[in-house]
Amino acid sequence: MAAPLLTIDLDALASNWRTLARQMAGETGAVVKADAYGLGAAQVAPRLAREGARTFFVALAEEGAALRRILGEGPNICVFNGHMEGDAPLIRDARLVPMLNSIDQMVMHVEALPGHPFGIQLDSGMNRLGMEPAEWAALRDIATQQAPELIMSHLACADDPSHAMNAHQLRVFREMTDDIDAPRSLSATGGILLGPDYQFDVARPGIGLYGGLPFVDAVPVAHLDVPVIQVRDVAPGESVGYGNTWIAERPSRIATIAAGYADGLHRIMGPEAWVYAGESRCKVVGRVSMDLIGVDVTDAGTVPDTVEVLGRHQSIDTVADAAGTIGYEILTALGPRYRRRYVGS
């Protein structure tokens, strides 16, 4: 088969959740938006539920409704984007908890679904989603009388423990919520790692579950092996790929592998990217094209049938560095042409 193989290790996923959960005094949930960061919510979410996750977070009501069909009646499913126009049937039928982000959303929710559970999202300084302090001050007495399921905010700079924004947002969040009798959540993966002051009642790990930074102790979850289609000898002075951007300086063996930017391996990563042939680190040469990538396997000895792009030798963040991006984008861009294999119970 010429299709690359994406292996998702559910045991590694579960191990990452347990490691983060051990650092929490309160509850550890799980973020499974964007189809579990591209790895498959239908497989990922049930495994996390078996490990003990009781609260799941998605971005959209549509994602929440799909997740309810996967998980059944038990777990709580919170919707970050809140209650949007037209969401009421999904929220009601799937028993979702919208994290209301504004007075307008609060009014819409209460009018459309009186008595239905909801949460509140507050803006502690990120200026993305949530009620700002003045807006919250006008609404808090009314909102808290209706017993929100959760009050949350989101840290902008938790991946940098020394950043002053962390302490600023913690202070603002406390000022907005310290006298409220409701469960609180401030931390995703990075916030958990900042320590107990940031953890509150519920944490929402996302990228750390899937093997990404800032969780440096994460076990790799996604393993990507790409078939070698052809190997050719290239003489000094000959070029490889579009635009003649790479020219051999020595007699070289070049493997063409069966993946490209249509598969989420970004074109921009070519000059900085590497793959592994067995234990040998091999340079990507020439431009990444839609379906094909050239790799210098001159020093690899025996060329294997496949090369490793993600897995034991390099993480999603290593690949992301080559593209000038972050591990989230690498995971969520992994394309539909990959054969997928799930390992672990």
C-alpha positions in Angstrom: 0.0 0.0 0.0 1.2 3.5 -0.8 -1.0 5.2 1.8 0.9 6.4 4.9 -0.1 4.8 8.2 -1.1 7.0 11.2 -1.1 4.9 14.4 -2.9 6.4 17.4 -1.7 4.9 20.7 -4.7 4.9 23.1 -2.6 3.5 25.9 -0.2 6.5 25.6 -3.2 8.8 25.6 -4.5 7.3 28.8 -1.1 7.5 30.4 -0.8 11.2 29.6 -4.3 11.8 31.1 -3.4 9.9 34.3 -0.1 11.7 34.7 -1.8 15.1 34.5 -4.7 14.0 36.7 -2.2 13.0 39.4 -1.1 16.6 39.6 -4.7 17.8 40.2 -6.4 18.0 43.6 -9.7 18.5 41.8 -11.3 17.0 38.7 -9.5 16.4 35.4 -11.6 16.6 32.3 -10.6 16.3 28.7 -10.8 18.6 25.6 -11.8 16.6 22.5 -12.8 19.4 20.2 -11.8 19.3 16.5 -12.4 15.5 16.4 -10.0 15.0 19.4 -7.4 17.2 17.8 -7.6 15.3 14.6 -7.1 11.8 16.2 -10.7 10.6 16.3 -13.1 11.5 19.0 -15.0 8.2 18.5 -11.9 6.3 19.7 -10.3 8.9 22.0 -13.2 10.0 24.1 -14.4 6.5 25.2 -10.9 5.6 26.3 -10.6 8.8 28.4 -14.0 8.1 29.9 -12.8 4.6 30.9 -9.8 6.2 32.6 -12.0 8.4 34.6 -12.7 11.6 32.7 -16.2 12.8 33.6 -16.3 16.2 31.9 -15.5 16.7 28.2 -15.1 20.0 26.3 -15.8 20.7 22.7 -16.0 23.9 20.7 -19.3 23.6 18.9 -22.8 22.3 19.8 -22.6 20.1 16.8 -19.4 18.5 18.2 -21.2 18.1 21.5 -24.2 16.3 20.0 -21.9 13.9 18.1 -19.9 13.3 21.3 -23.1 12.5 23.3 -23.9 9.8 20.7 -20.4 8.4 21.3 -20.3 8.6 25.1 -24.0 8.0 26.0 -25.8 9.4 29.1 -23.1 9.8 31.7 -20.4 12.4 31.2 -20.9 16.2 31.2 -20.2 17.8 27.8 -19.4 21.6 27.9 -19.4 23.8 24.7 -16.8 26.5 24.7 -18.5 28.6 22.1 -21.6 28.8 24.3 -25.2 29.1 23.0 -25.2 30.3 19.4 -28.3 31.0 17.3 -30.0 27.8 16.3 -28.2 25.7 18.9 -31.1 25.2 21.3 -32.4 21.8 19.9 -28.9 20.4 20.0 -28.1 21.7 23.5 -31.5 20.4 24.8 -31.5 17.0 23.1 -27.9 16.2 23.8 -28.0 17.6 27.3 -25.0 19.9 26.6 -23.7 22.6 28.9 -23.0 25.8 27.0 -20.3 28.0 28.4 -22.1 31.3 28.0 -19.8 34.1 26.8 -22.0 37.3 26.9 -25.1 38.8 28.2 -26.7 38.2 24.8 -25.9 34.5 25.1 -27.3 34.4 28.6 -30.5 35.9 27.5 -30.8 33.6 24.5 -30.2 30.5 26.6 -32.6 31.4 29.4 -35.3 32.3 27.0 -34.9 29.3 24.7 -34.2 26.7 27.4 -35.4 27.9 30.8 -33.9 25.7 33.6 -31.4 24.0 31.3 -27.8 23.8 32.8 -25.2 26.3 31.6 -21.7 27.4 32.5 -20.1 30.8 32.3 -16.9 31.8 30.5 -15.1 34.9 31.8 -12.5 37.0 30.0 -9.6 37.5 32.5 -7.4 39.3 29.9 -7.1 37.2 26.8 -9.7 39.2 24.9 -11.0 36.2 23.0 -14.2 34.7 24.5 -16.0 35.4 27.7 -17.6 38.2 29.7 -15.3 41.1 30.6 -15.3 42.2 34.3 -17.8 45.1 33.8 -20.2 42.8 31.9 -19.9 40.1 34.5 -20.5 42.6 37.3 -23.8 43.5 35.7 -24.9 39.9 35.3 -23.2 37.9 38.1 -26.0 38.1 40.7 -28.6 36.9 38.2 -26.3 34.2 36.8 -25.1 32.8 40.1 -28.7 32.5 41.4 -29.3 30.0 38.7 -26.4 27.8 39.8 -24.0 27.6 36.9 -22.4 24.2 36.4 -18.9 25.7 35.9 -17.3 29.1 35.7 -14.1 29.2 33.6 -11.5 31.4 32.0 -8.6 30.7 29.7 -4.9 31.5 30.2 -3.2 33.2 27.3 0.5 32.4 28.2 0.4 29.3 30.3 3.1 27.7 28.0 5.5 30.3 29.4 5.6 29.8 33.2 7.5 33.1 33.7 5.2 35.3 31.7 3.6 38.0 33.8 0.3 37.5 32.1 -0.3 34.3 34.1 -0.3 36.0 37.5 -2.4 38.9 36.1 -5.1 36.5 34.8 -5.1 34.5 38.0 -5.6 37.7 40.0 -8.4 38.9 37.7 -10.1 35.5 37.7 -10.0 35.4 41.5 -11.4 38.9 41.7 -14.3 37.9 39.5 -15.1 34.6 41.2 -13.7 34.2 44.7 -17.0 34.9 46.5 -19.1 32.6 44.2 -20.2 29.2 45.2 -19.7 27.3 41.9 -17.0 25.0 40.5 -14.2 27.0 38.7 -11.8 26.2 35.9 -8.8 28.2 34.8 -6.3 25.6 33.5 -5.8 23.6 30.4 -2.5 21.6 30.1 -0.2 24.5 30.7 -2.2 25.8 33.7 -2.1 22.4 35.4 1.7 22.5 35.1 1.8 26.0 36.7 0.8 24.4 39.9 -2.0 24.3 42.5 -2.7 28.1 42.5 -4.0 27.8 38.9 -5.8 24.5 39.1 -9.1 25.3 40.9 -11.9 22.6 40.8 -11.7 21.4 37.2 -8.9 21.3 34.7 -9.3 21.0 30.9 -6.2 19.3 29.4 -6.0 19.2 25.7 -2.7 19.2 23.8 -0.9 17.4 26.6 -3.2 14.4 26.3 -2.1 14.1 22.6 1.6 14.3 23.3 2.3 18.0 22.9 4.1 20.8 24.7 4.1 22.3 27.2 3.8 18.8 28.7 7.4 17.7 28.3 6.8 14.4 29.9 4.0 13.4 27.5 4.2 10.0 25.8 3.9 10.2 22.0 0.3 9.4 20.9 0.5 9.9 17.1 2.9 7.8 15.0 3.2 8.5 11.3 5.0 6.1 9.0 5.2 7.0 5.3 6.0 4.5 2.5 9.1 4.9 0.3 7.9 4.7 -3.3 11.2 4.9 -5.1 14.9 5.4 -4.4 17.3 6.9 -7.0 20.9 7.9 -7.2 21.6 11.6 -7.8 24.9 12.9 -9.0 26.6 16.0 -7.7 25.1 19.0 -9.4 21.7 17.4 -10.0 18.6 18.8 -8.3 15.6 17.3 -6.6 12.0 18.6 -6.7 10.2 21.7 -7.9 12.2 24.9 -8.5 15.7 23.2 -8.3 15.9 24.4 -4.7 18.1 21.5 -3.5 21.2 20.5 -5.5 23.3 17.5 -4.5 26.9 18.3 -3.4 27.9 14.6 -3.3 26.7 11.4 -4.8 23.4 10.9 -3.0 20.6 8.4 -2.6 17.2 10.1 -2.6 14.0 8.4 -1.5 10.6 9.7 -2.6 8.0 9.1 0.1 4.2 9.1 -0.3 3.0 12.2 1.6 2.9 15.9 1.1 1.1 19.1 1.9 -2.3 17.5 1.0 -1.6 15.2 4.0 -0.9 18.1 6.4 2.9 18.1 6.0 3.2 21.8 5.2 5.2 23.0 2.2 7.0 25.5 4.3 8.7 22.9 6.4 10.9 21.4 3.7 14.1 23.3 4.4 14.1 22.4 8.1 12.4 19.0 8.2 13.8 15.5 8.9 12.5 12.0 9.0 13.9 8.8 10.3 14.9 5.7 8.4 15.3 3.2 11.2 17.7 4.9 13.6 19.1 7.2 10.9 18.0 10.9 10.8 17.5 11.8 7.2 17.1 15.3 5.7 14.1 16.3 3.7 15.4 17.7 0.4 13.7 19.9 -2.2 10.2 21.3 -1.9 7.4 19.4 -0.2 4.9 18.8 -3.0 1.2 17.8 -2.8 1.7 14.1 -2.5 5.5 13.5 -2.5 8.6 14.4 -0.5 12.3 13.8 -1.2 14.5 12.5 1.5 18.3 12.1 1.5 18.9 8.5 2.7 22.6 8.3 1.6 23.8 7.6 5.1 21.0 5.4 6.2 22.5 2.1 5.0 19.6 -0.2 4.2 16.6 1.9 3.2 13.4 0.7 5.0 10.1 0.4 3.3 8.7 3.3 5.4 10.2 6.3 7.2 9.0 7.8 10.5 7.7 11.3 10.4 6.1 11.3 13.9 6.6 9.0 16.7 9.5 7.6 18.8 12.2 9.8 17.3 10.4 13.1 16.9 7.3 14.7 18.4 4.6 16.8 16.9 6.4 19.8 18.2 9.6 18.9 16.5 7.8 18.7 13.2 6.0 21.9 14.0 9.3 23.7 14.6 10.3 22.8 11.1 7.2 24.5 9.8 7.4 27.5 12.1 4.1 26.5 13.8 2.8 24.6 16.8 2.0 21.0 17.5 -1.7 21.7 17.5 -1.6 22.6 13.9 0.4 19.5 12.9 -2.1 17.2 14.6 -5.3 18.9 13.3 -3.9 19.1 9.8 -3.2 15.3 9.4 -5.1 14.4 6.3 -7.8 12.0 5.4 -5.7 9.9 3.2 -3.8 8.2 6.0 -4.7 4.7 6.9 -5.5 4.8 10.6 -4.7 2.2 13.2 -5.7 2.4 16.9 -3.6 0.4 19.3 -4.3 -0.1 23.0 -7.6 -1.1 24.6 
